[in-house]
Amino acid sequence: MKPTLFVLAAGMGSRYGGLKQLDGLGPNGETIMDYSIFDALRGGFGKVVFVIRKDFEQDFRDKILSKYEGHIPCELVFQSIDDLPEGFTCPEGRTKPWGTNHAVLMGKDAIKEPFAVINADDFYGRESFAILADYLKNLEGKENDYCMVGYRIGNTLSESGSVARGVCSTNAEKHLTSVVERTQVERRDGKVMFKEGETWTAIDDNAPVSMNMWGFTPDYFKYSEEYFVQFLKDNVTNIKAEFFIPLLVNDLIQSGKVTVTVLDTPSKWFGVTYAADRQSVVDKINALIAAGEYPEKLF
């Protein structure tokens, strides 16, 4: 069975000011997400599930899903801040969603096979999807064996300013042991460096970082449900608390319940972190088309 691609798109409407302004960066108005679906299809994924907000379902079907008809089966699931376990209610004043792992939980009835999780608005690159699909194809029927695509930090920087990156540590088996969030990373005098306090420290260009490209087996949903209940017991009154994927993954690693293999990729990640990044992304996509990596028209 081919793995499924799970695309986190519930924040899309608010981030882009509505789907009507979903940014076209390719020569025919292609979005970053279009390139991800194209790469997933040729990498060996068999289905795409999108998690979105219910209020832009029709817009999403008309403007997004219609492009993929006849290419790859697609399903929609919905994230709502009121979708909580029995015994919990959304606190007054909360407007933020409950985070990326709450979004993942919405896929539990639609996904029964090994699956990947990505952000809708990040450009991950052709090789990453192929590497991830190959790993997931070998996980059919297995449990507690997850993976993460580890980008080389030097391939993920913005030319417009510093970025935050989760720097990963691994053991001899390439299993993830920890992720440390570095909130200010940039290239200075030719070296990748991060700032802690007032001190800048150099880091190897090839140090792996997490860009929210994960691979799981369906048992991950069970852990997510269990951990979300505990998360709510601890945080339900905090209207800004979010249930993030690394929060659960780190807990599962530290408790010895799972292993997470870090998969190295030569792909360059890019996205629109700053408004000034937009033209750079357009240029990078055009360069990939000129090099024969992508056709001029995807779908």
N, C-alpha and C positions, 0 to 999 in steps of 0.2 A: 504493500500500500504506500502511495506517495504521501509525504508529509504535507501539512497544511500551513499556510502563512496567515498569521493573525496580526492585523494592522490596527494599531491604536490611533483612532481618528476622532475620538469623542471631543477633543479640544479644538478641532479644526475650525468650526464656525466662529468661535470667539477669537482665536489667534489670527485668522485671516480676514476678520471683519465680514464674515458670511461667505458662503460658497460661491457667490457671484464673483467674488474677487480672489478666488483661489488662484494663486499666482502661476501663470504660464511662463515657464523658463526655457522650454525647448522651442525649436523653430516653428512648430505647428501648435504652440500653446500647451505643450505637454507639461504636466506638473512633476515634481520630484517623485510623487507617489506612482505616477505612470511608469517611470523608469524602474521603480522597485518591483511592480507587478510584472513588467516585461522580463526583468532579470530572474524573478522567482519562477516564472513559467519556463524559461530556457534552462534554469538551474535544476529543475526536477520536482518542483512543488505541484501538487495536484488540485488544490483548492485554496481560495482566499476567503477569510472571514474578517469583516470589518466591524469594529465596535465604534458606534457613533451615538450622538444624542438623538432621541426620538423626534425632536422638533425640526430637524432638517432631513428626515428620512426621504421625503419625496424629491427634494432638491438633489440629494445624494444619488438616488436611483436614476434621476434624469440626466444629471451632469457627469456622474462618475461611473456608476455601474454599467450604464449603457455602452460605454467604450469597450468593456471587457467581454461583452456577450459574444459567444462563439469562440472565445479564446481560452477561458478558464472559468470553472464554476465559482460563483461568489455567493456568500451569505452575509446578512446583516444581523448583528445583535446590538443591544442598546444599554448604555450606561446612564443611570439616574442616581442622584444623591439620595433618593428615597428607597433605593433597592438595598435593604439591610436585612440581616438575619432576624429571626423571630425574637421579640423582646427588646429590640432597639428601634428608636425613632430618630429622625434627623433633627438636630438641635436648631432652635430658632436662630436665624441670622447666618446660618451656613449657606454659602453660595458656591464654594469651590467643590469640584468632584472629590471623591475619596482617594484619588491617586491611581497610579499605573497598575498596581496589582488588583485593585478593585475592578478596573477595566478588564483585566485578564480574566477575572472570575466570571464575567458576563458570558464568556465563551464555553462554559462547562457543559452545556447541553448540545452545543453545535460541533464540538471537537472531540473525537474519540481516538485519534491517532497522534503520533509524535507531531509536534508543531513548533514553529518559530514565532517569536514576537518581535515586532519592529515598530518604530515611530513612523507616522504617516509622512512627516516632513523632513526626513533625513535621507541623504543620498548615500547608500551603503556600498554600491559598486558590484559589478558582475561577479567577480571571484568570490565575494563573501557569501552570496546566495548559493553558489555551487558548492562551496565548502560546507556550509551549514546543511544543505539538503543531503549531501552525501553522508554526513554524520547521523542525521535523523533517520535516514532509511535503514540504518542498522539497529535502531532502538525499538522496532516493532515488538510488542509484548514485554518489554523491559520496564523496570521502575527505578526511580531514584538515581538515574544516570542522565544528567543534564549537561548542557554546554553553553558557552558564550563565545561570540566572535570577539576576539581581542584585537583591537586596532592598534597599530604602532603610533604612539602619541604624536610623532613628527608628521604623520599623515592626517591629522585631525585639527590642525590649528587654523585660526582665522587670521587673515592678513589685516583685519581692521581693528584688532584689539585682543585683550586677554580673554581666555575661556576657562570654564570650570570643567575638570575631567576627573573621573573615577579611576585612579591608578591601581592596577591589579598586581597582586603578588601571587606566585604559583609555586608549587613544590616540584620535585624531580619528575613526577608523572604528568606535569602540566595541568594539575588540578588547581582550581582557584582556592586560595587560602584567605585572602582579604581584599577589600576594595577601600582605598583611602581617597576621600574627596579632596582634591586640590582646587581651590576656588579661583586661583589666579595663575594661569599658565600661558606663556607666550615664548616666542623665539627672540632671544636677545644676543646680539653679537654672534649670530650663527648657531647658538646653542638653545635647545629647549630648556626652559627654566620655570620653576614655580616659586611663588612668594609665600612665605610663612612668617607672619609678623612683619619685620622690616628686612628679613633676610631672603635673598634670592639663591636658590639651589639648583644646580644643573641636574638634568635627568636624561637618561639614554634615549635617543631618538626612537629606538625600537621597543621601549617599555610599553607593555600592553595596557590599553585603557578600555573601559566599557562604554559603548555608545548605544546601549539599550537594544542590542541584537542578541536575543536569547534563544535557546532550544530546550524544550521540555517534553516530557511524556505526560499522558493525561492524569497520572497520580498527583501532579502538581496542583490540580484543582482542589483535591481533598485537603492538602496542606494549606492551601490558600483560604479555604472555608474555615478551617480550625483556627488558623492564626488571625484571621480577620475578626473573629469573635473576641479573642484576647486583645487585639488592637483596639477594638471599640470599648471594651471594658476599661482600658487605660486612657483612651483619648476621645471618647464620644463628645465630651463637652468642649473640646478644643476645636473651634470652628475652622482652624487652618491646618489641622493635622492631616497628613496624607499617608496612605498605605502604599509604599513604593515597592517595586519588584526587588531591588537590592536588600531591602529590610528583611524580607522573608528569606531570600536566598542566603544571606549571611547567617541568619539564625539556623537554617537547615544545615549549612556547612559546619558551623561551630558545634552543633549538637551531634554531628556525625551521621545524620540521616541520609545525606545525599552526597554525591560528588558532582562537581561542575568542571568539565574539561574546557580549557581555554584554547580556542582554535585561532591560530595565527592567520592573518590575511594580509596580502599585499595591497588590497584596495585602499584608495584614498577616500576618506569620509569627507563630505562637505554638506553645508546647510547654510541657511540665512540666519546667522546669529545676530548680525548687525545689518541695518538697512544698507550700509555700504557694501555688504557681501553679495548683494543681488547680482550685480553685473559680473562679478568674479565667477559666480555659479553658472550664469549664462555662458560665459566664455569657456568654462571647463566642460560643460556639456557639448558645446560646439566643437571643441577640440577632440572629444571622444568620438563624436560623429565623423569628424574628418579622418580620424585614425581607423575608422571601420568598426569601432566597438558597438555602435548602435546605428540602426537605419535612421534616415531623416524623419520618417513618420513611423511611430511605434505601432499604433492600432488603427 
